[in-house]
Amino acid sequence: MAWKPSFSMPMSKGEIVMVLASAFQPNKMGNATDIVGALHQDRHSGIMGQLGDMAETVPVSLNIRSYGLDGKLQSEKPFHYNFFVNQKWTPFLFMLTVFDSINSINEYGEDMTYRFSGRVEMDGNKTFDLRTMQAPNDGPTAPPMILAGWLGEKFNRLYGNSVEMPKLKRFDAVVDLIPERRTLAIEHAWLSASEVEPGAEVPIKVYLRPFRGDRLERTVNLKLPAGLTKGEHRILISDSETLDRIQTRMAGSNRFLTIPQTVSLISQERSNTKLYVSLIEPRPTVFAEDKAMPSLPGSVLNVMQTGRTGNRALPAIAETAAEQSDLELDQVVSGSYSLRFTVR
């Protein structure tokens, strides 16, 4: 059987610029120069590489744009990297370079909002997008670190897949630096009528509290299903995290997701810059791999469960959140609020 390397990291020449002498642990500081091969082993006793080998890498393009208070673009700085492919190190490198790149520019500041958009290109011309916005909060962690951690978590789900290894061809991303704290907290909501007819369109007033500003009022129209049963129902006005939390937790317990299923789950995550209005019904939702199946009949569930082991059981929750409407606010939305109404 031919020997297969456990990993492949670019190996380069180097020039030593300083030696730190120490009887305990001497160190040399140097600069990397030309790539001459690939490292394949890294152990306590030493490293091993092969001259002339080419390590697989993922090209990354990151463009950081700075905006003024008037919303106009002031400057932009492109960065280009090549990451070697490794289950443990590649997600960490994505996280580290985004954080360091933001911190390295003069426009970086503590009280800023960071709008991120990226596109991942995979083998077979398959692509998916990553989008988020991060703003300062009351916690001790700086927004660039939160953004880098958010991105690292997405790639960790890909490279930590227990079924197969992802094949990324390239990654392109843009980070917009906005010099203000763009946050909105859901404070209150109001329904114009407590009793409605099935199929009616109901306006909902939502009150949002920005950081150090006057309360904002927005109206969202909710179109009720024509077949909605009589009785009491509940509406949930929420951020993206409230709706995504359950499905993300359920999917995280499944060790048998394939790469396409993992990509599908990441793509299904909602935007944290939107306000969501959902109709909550007392019907169970069943989660299978990358799919959420609301109101699944018990007989169908029994058939699907046949032959599954305890590790691959179909988790379920008692309610179904049917998303009805959303509103783009271009600010980080947080919180939730419930309203009840009666169908006549």
C-alpha positions in Angstrom: 0.0 0.0 0.0 1.3 3.5 -1.0 2.1 5.8 1.9 -0.4 8.6 2.3 0.6 11.7 4.3 -1.5 12.7 7.3 -1.5 16.3 6.3 0.2 18.6 3.8 1.6 22.0 4.7 3.7 24.2 2.4 7.4 24.1 3.2 9.6 27.0 2.4 13.1 28.3 2.6 13.9 30.8 5.3 16.3 33.5 6.4 17.2 33.8 10.1 17.1 37.4 11.3 17.6 36.8 15.1 18.6 34.0 17.5 17.3 34.0 21.1 19.8 32.0 23.1 18.5 30.0 26.0 19.8 26.9 27.8 16.1 25.8 28.3 14.6 26.5 24.9 16.5 28.5 22.3 14.6 30.1 19.4 15.3 31.4 16.0 13.3 34.2 14.4 13.1 34.2 10.6 11.3 35.1 7.4 9.8 32.5 5.0 11.0 32.9 1.4 10.5 30.5 -1.5 8.2 27.4 -1.3 10.2 24.3 -2.0 8.0 21.4 -1.0 5.4 20.2 1.6 5.6 19.1 5.2 3.8 15.8 5.9 4.7 14.9 9.5 4.9 17.1 12.7 5.9 15.1 15.8 7.7 15.8 19.1 11.0 14.5 17.8 10.9 16.5 14.5 9.2 17.3 11.3 9.3 15.5 7.9 8.7 16.9 4.5 9.2 16.2 0.8 11.0 18.5 -1.5 9.1 19.2 -4.7 5.7 18.2 -3.3 2.8 20.7 -3.6 0.5 21.2 -0.6 -3.2 21.7 -1.3 -4.3 25.2 -0.5 -7.5 27.3 -0.6 -7.1 30.8 -2.1 -8.8 33.5 0.0 -9.6 37.0 -1.0 -10.7 39.5 1.7 -11.6 43.1 1.0 -12.1 45.5 4.0 -14.0 48.6 3.2 -14.3 51.7 5.5 -17.4 53.9 5.4 -17.9 57.4 6.8 -20.9 58.7 8.9 -22.4 59.9 5.7 -22.5 56.3 4.3 -19.9 57.0 1.6 -17.0 54.7 1.0 -13.8 56.2 2.3 -11.2 53.5 1.7 -10.7 49.9 1.0 -7.8 47.4 1.4 -7.6 44.0 -0.2 -5.9 41.0 1.4 -5.0 37.7 -0.3 -4.1 34.5 1.5 -3.6 30.8 0.7 -4.7 28.4 3.5 -3.3 24.8 3.6 -6.0 22.2 4.1 -6.2 20.5 7.5 -9.2 19.5 9.6 -7.9 21.3 12.7 -6.0 24.2 11.3 -7.9 25.5 8.3 -11.0 26.8 10.3 -8.6 28.4 12.8 -6.7 30.1 10.0 -9.9 31.5 8.6 -10.8 32.9 12.0 -7.3 34.2 12.8 -6.7 36.0 9.5 -10.1 37.8 9.5 -9.4 39.1 13.0 -5.8 40.2 12.3 -6.7 41.8 9.0 -9.4 44.0 10.6 -7.1 44.9 13.5 -4.2 45.8 11.1 -5.9 48.7 9.4 -6.0 52.3 10.7 -9.8 52.6 10.4 -10.3 49.9 13.1 -12.2 51.2 16.2 -14.0 49.8 19.2 -17.4 51.3 18.6 -18.0 50.1 15.1 -20.3 47.7 13.3 -18.9 45.1 11.0 -21.0 43.9 8.0 -19.7 40.7 6.5 -20.5 38.9 3.2 -18.7 36.0 1.7 -19.0 33.3 -1.0 -17.6 29.8 -0.6 -16.8 28.0 -3.9 -16.6 24.2 -3.6 -15.7 21.4 -5.9 -18.2 20.9 -8.7 -19.0 24.6 -9.1 -21.2 24.6 -6.0 -21.3 27.8 -4.0 -23.0 29.1 -0.9 -23.0 32.5 0.8 -22.2 33.6 4.3 -23.6 36.9 5.7 -23.8 38.5 9.1 -23.5 41.8 10.9 -21.7 42.1 14.3 -21.9 45.2 16.5 -20.5 46.0 20.0 -22.6 44.8 23.0 -22.3 44.8 26.7 -19.9 41.8 26.7 -16.2 41.9 27.0 -15.5 40.4 23.5 -14.7 42.8 20.7 -16.9 42.6 17.6 -14.0 41.6 15.3 -13.4 38.6 17.5 -17.1 37.7 17.5 -17.1 38.0 13.7 -14.0 35.8 13.4 -15.5 33.2 15.8 -18.7 33.2 13.9 -16.8 32.5 10.6 -14.5 29.9 12.3 -17.6 28.0 13.6 -19.0 27.7 10.1 -15.8 26.3 8.6 -15.3 24.1 11.7 -18.6 22.4 10.9 -17.4 21.8 7.4 -13.9 20.5 8.2 -15.0 18.7 11.3 -17.5 16.6 9.3 -17.3 12.9 10.4 -18.5 11.6 7.1 -16.3 13.2 4.5 -13.7 16.0 3.9 -14.9 19.2 2.2 -13.2 20.3 -1.0 -13.1 24.1 -1.1 -11.8 25.8 -4.3 -11.8 29.4 -3.1 -13.3 31.9 -0.6 -14.1 35.6 -1.3 -15.3 37.9 1.4 -16.0 41.6 2.1 -16.0 43.3 5.5 -17.7 46.7 5.7 -16.6 48.9 8.7 -19.5 51.2 9.7 -18.6 53.9 12.3 -21.6 53.5 14.5 -23.3 50.9 16.7 -26.1 49.5 14.7 -28.2 47.5 17.1 -32.0 47.2 17.5 -33.7 45.4 20.5 -37.3 44.3 20.1 -39.1 46.2 22.9 -42.8 45.8 22.3 -45.4 44.8 19.7 -49.0 45.6 19.2 -51.8 43.9 17.2 -54.6 46.1 15.9 -57.3 43.6 16.5 -57.5 40.6 19.0 -60.1 38.8 16.9 -59.6 38.2 13.1 -61.0 36.1 10.3 -59.0 33.3 8.5 -57.1 34.6 5.5 -57.1 38.2 6.8 -54.1 40.5 6.6 -53.2 41.9 10.0 -50.9 44.9 10.5 -48.5 44.5 13.5 -46.8 47.5 15.0 -43.3 46.6 16.4 -41.3 49.0 18.6 -37.5 48.7 18.5 -35.0 50.3 20.7 -31.7 51.4 19.1 -28.4 52.1 21.0 -28.7 55.6 22.5 -31.6 56.8 20.3 -35.3 57.3 20.1 -37.6 54.3 19.9 -38.4 53.2 16.3 -41.8 52.0 15.1 -42.2 49.6 12.2 -45.3 48.0 10.7 -45.3 44.4 9.4 -48.3 43.0 7.6 -49.1 39.4 8.5 -51.2 37.4 6.0 -53.0 34.7 7.9 -53.5 31.3 6.2 -57.1 30.8 4.8 -57.4 27.5 6.5 -56.4 28.6 10.0 -58.6 26.9 12.6 -60.8 28.7 15.0 -59.5 29.5 18.5 -56.5 31.1 20.0 -53.2 31.4 18.2 -49.8 32.9 18.9 -47.5 35.2 16.8 -43.8 35.4 17.5 -41.9 38.5 16.6 -38.2 37.6 16.9 -34.6 37.8 15.8 -32.9 35.2 13.7 -31.2 33.5 16.7 -34.5 32.6 18.3 -35.7 30.8 15.2 -32.4 29.1 14.3 -31.4 28.0 17.8 -33.5 24.8 18.0 -32.6 23.5 14.5 -28.9 24.3 15.0 -28.9 22.4 18.3 -30.7 19.4 16.8 -28.4 19.2 13.8 -25.3 19.5 16.0 -26.2 16.3 17.7 -26.2 14.4 14.4 -22.7 12.9 13.6 -23.8 11.5 10.3 -24.4 14.7 8.2 -22.8 14.8 4.8 -21.1 17.9 3.4 -24.1 18.8 1.2 -26.4 18.5 4.2 -24.0 20.6 6.4 -23.9 23.3 3.6 -27.7 23.2 3.4 -28.1 23.8 7.1 -25.6 26.7 7.0 -27.5 28.2 4.1 -30.9 27.9 5.9 -29.7 30.1 8.8 -31.6 33.4 8.8 -30.1 36.9 8.6 -29.5 38.6 12.0 -30.3 42.0 10.3 -34.0 41.0 9.8 -37.1 41.1 12.0 -39.1 37.9 11.6 -42.8 37.3 12.2 -43.9 33.7 12.7 -47.2 31.9 13.4 -46.7 29.4 16.2 -48.9 26.3 16.1 -49.2 23.5 18.7 -48.1 20.9 16.2 -44.8 19.0 16.4 -41.9 19.7 14.2 -39.5 16.8 13.4 -35.9 17.3 12.3 -34.2 14.9 10.0 -30.6 15.6 8.8 -30.9 19.1 7.2 -34.7 19.3 7.0 -37.3 20.5 9.3 -40.7 18.8 8.8 -43.6 20.5 10.5 -46.8 18.7 11.4 -45.5 15.3 10.5 -48.1 12.5 11.0 -47.2 9.9 13.6 -47.6 7.1 11.1 -45.0 8.7 8.8 -42.7 9.3 11.7 -42.9 5.6 12.7 -42.0 4.5 9.1 -39.0 6.9 9.0 -37.8 5.8 12.4 -37.7 2.1 11.4 -34.2 0.8 11.2 -32.6 3.9 12.8 -30.3 3.4 15.8 -30.4 5.5 19.0 -27.7 7.7 17.6 -29.8 8.6 14.6 -33.2 9.1 16.2 -35.4 11.8 14.8 -35.6 14.6 17.3 -38.8 16.7 17.6 -40.3 19.7 19.4 -43.9 20.3 20.4 -44.4 23.4 18.3 -44.2 24.6 14.7 -43.0 28.1 13.8 -44.3 28.9 10.4 -42.4 31.9 9.2 -44.9 34.4 7.6 -43.0 37.6 7.0 -39.7 39.4 7.6 -38.4 42.9 7.5 -34.8 43.9 6.5 -33.5 46.6 8.9 -29.7 46.6 8.1 -29.0 46.5 11.9 -28.3 43.7 14.3 -31.8 42.7 15.6 -32.1 41.0 19.0 -34.9 39.8 21.3 -38.4 38.4 20.8 -42.0 39.2 21.7 -45.2 37.2 21.6 -48.8 38.2 20.7 -52.0 36.2 21.0 -55.1 36.6 18.9 -58.3 34.7 18.3 -59.7 33.4 14.9 -63.4 33.7 14.7 
